[in-house]
Structures are given as structure tokens and as C-alpha cells.
């Protein structure tokens, strides 16, 4: 039960930090992509999202509905989740579990790539499909997971 409580506590804090950043002028959306460009590529049944960031950026990721692979192709980045802080250096790959929201700090210029299963190519529809703003909607009571 402690792990689930920690996950909920972490998600609540991550959403608070994200709101505070936006309230204090942090760039989001298209403005944020000027500083941290995002490239979108599509393959058969998949969407590939490449995020590029300069050193010294603190960002909060979106809340992911589904597990998916990620690849850090360049850079060094601190990644905070409910499990603590992990410092990742390229090259690195892993699996993002469903229900993950991260707080990230880039120590150096970073290139982070995610791959999502979808046949969709409309970015707004993809985001609606793979991202959530409501952690409660991610509860899977049959497996006890978030």
C-alpha cells in the first residue's frame, strides 16, 4: 500500500509543480517547443516523438496512459518519479510504465525519444489517446495498477 500511496502523492506533487511552473511563466505547448523542439515521425502502427532540450531545463512530463519504450540518445538528465531520482546518461533505453508522470532536469543537451502504439497520425488525437490529465482515470482495478 505504501507504493500506491507514494505514487498518488508523487502524482499530486508533479501536477502542483507543473501548475506552478505554468503560473510563473514557464513555456508550454508551441512556445515550449521553440526552446525544446519536438519532432514527430510515424511508422506503421506507431508514433515516434523526439524531444530535444538544451542543458539546464526543468520540465514536467505528461501523464502516460500506456506503457511504451523510451530512448535517451544524447545527454545527461535527472528523472524524478515516485521511485526517486535516477540520473540517466545516453545511450539508454527503458520502458515507461502506464500512469507515469516525470519531473526532469537536463544536465546537458538531451535528446529523448518515445514510441507509442497507434494507427493515428493526427497529433491532437494521439495526445487524447495516450495522455491523461486525470490520474484517477488510469486506475485498473483488475490488476491493482495505476
C-alpha positions in Angstrom: 0.0 0.0 0.0 2.9 2.3 0.6 4.0 2.2 -3.0 0.5 3.2 -4.2 0.3 6.0 -1.6 3.7 7.2 -2.8 2.6 7.1 -6.4 -0.6 9.2 -5.6 1.5 11.6 -3.5 4.1 12.0 -6.3 1.4 12.5 -9.0 -0.3 15.2 -6.9 3.1 17.0 -6.4 4.0 16.6 -10.0 0.7 18.2 -11.1 1.3 21.0 -8.5 4.8 21.7 -9.7 3.5 21.7 -13.3 0.8 24.2 -12.4 3.2 26.5 -10.5 5.7 26.5 -13.5 2.9 27.5 -15.9 1.6 30.1 -13.4 5.1 31.6 -13.2 5.6 31.9 -17.0 7.1 28.5 -17.9 6.7 27.9 -21.6 4.3 25.3 -22.7 2.9 24.0 -26.0 4.2 25.7 -29.1 6.2 28.3 -27.1 7.9 25.5 -25.2 8.7 23.7 -28.5 10.7 26.8 -29.6 13.2 26.1 -26.8 12.7 22.3 -26.6 11.8 21.3 -30.2 9.7 18.1 -30.7 9.9 16.1 -33.9 7.1 13.8 -34.9 7.6 10.7 -37.1 5.1 7.9 -38.0 5.7 4.3 -38.8 3.2 1.5 -39.5 1.2 1.4 -36.2 3.5 3.7 -34.3 4.1 7.3 -33.4 7.7 8.4 -32.6 8.1 11.5 -30.6 11.6 13.1 -30.3 12.1 15.8 -27.6 15.2 17.9 -27.7 16.3 20.1 -24.8 19.2 22.4 -24.0 21.0 21.9 -20.7 19.5 23.5 -17.6 15.8 22.8 -18.3 13.4 21.7 -15.6 10.2 20.2 -17.1 7.3 18.0 -16.1 6.2 15.3 -18.5 2.7 14.4 -19.4 0.8 11.6 -17.7 1.0 8.5 -19.9 -2.0 6.1 -20.2 0.0 3.2 -21.6 3.5 1.7 -21.2 5.8 2.4 -24.0 9.6 2.4 -24.8 11.8 5.4 -24.5 15.3 6.1 -25.6 17.8 8.7 -24.4 20.0 9.2 -27.4 22.0 12.2 -26.2 22.7 13.9 -22.9 22.5 13.5 -19.2 19.2 14.0 -17.3 17.9 13.6 -13.8 14.5 11.9 -13.8 12.2 12.0 -10.7 9.3 9.6 -10.3 7.6 8.1 -7.2 10.6 5.7 -7.1 13.1 8.6 -6.5 15.6 10.3 -8.7 17.5 8.4 -11.4 20.4 10.1 -13.4 20.3 8.8 -16.9 23.1 9.2 -19.4 22.9 8.4 -23.1 22.8 6.0 -24.6 20.0 4.5 -22.5 16.6 2.9 -23.1 13.7 1.8 -20.9 10.0 1.2 -20.6 7.7 3.9 -19.3 5.0 2.2 -17.2 1.4 3.2 -17.6 0.5 6.0 -15.2 4.0 7.6 -15.3 4.5 11.4 -14.9 8.1 12.6 -14.5 9.9 15.7 -13.4 13.1 16.1 -15.4 16.2 18.2 -15.2 18.6 18.3 -18.2 22.3 18.5 -17.1 23.4 18.7 -20.7 21.8 18.9 -24.1 19.3 16.0 -24.3 17.5 14.0 -27.0 14.7 11.8 -25.6 12.6 9.6 -27.9 9.4 7.8 -27.1 7.5 5.3 -29.3 3.7 4.8 -28.9 1.5 2.2 -30.5 -1.2 3.9 -32.6 -2.5 4.0 -36.1 -3.4 7.7 -35.6 -1.4 10.4 -37.3 -3.3 13.5 -36.0 -1.3 14.9 -33.1 -4.3 16.1 -31.2 -6.0 12.8 -31.5 -2.8 10.9 -30.5 -2.4 13.1 -27.4 -6.1 12.4 -26.4 -5.4 8.7 -26.9 -2.1 8.3 -25.0 -2.1 11.2 -22.4 -4.3 11.9 -19.4 -4.8 14.9 -17.1 -6.6 12.7 -14.6 -4.7 10.0 -12.7 -7.9 8.5 -11.3 -9.0 7.7 -14.9 -5.9 5.4 -15.1 -7.0 3.0 -12.3 -7.1 -0.6 -13.4 -8.8 -2.3 -10.5 -8.4 -5.8 -12.1 -4.7 -5.7 -11.8 -4.3 -3.2 -9.0 -2.2 -0.8 -11.1 -2.3 2.8 -11.9 
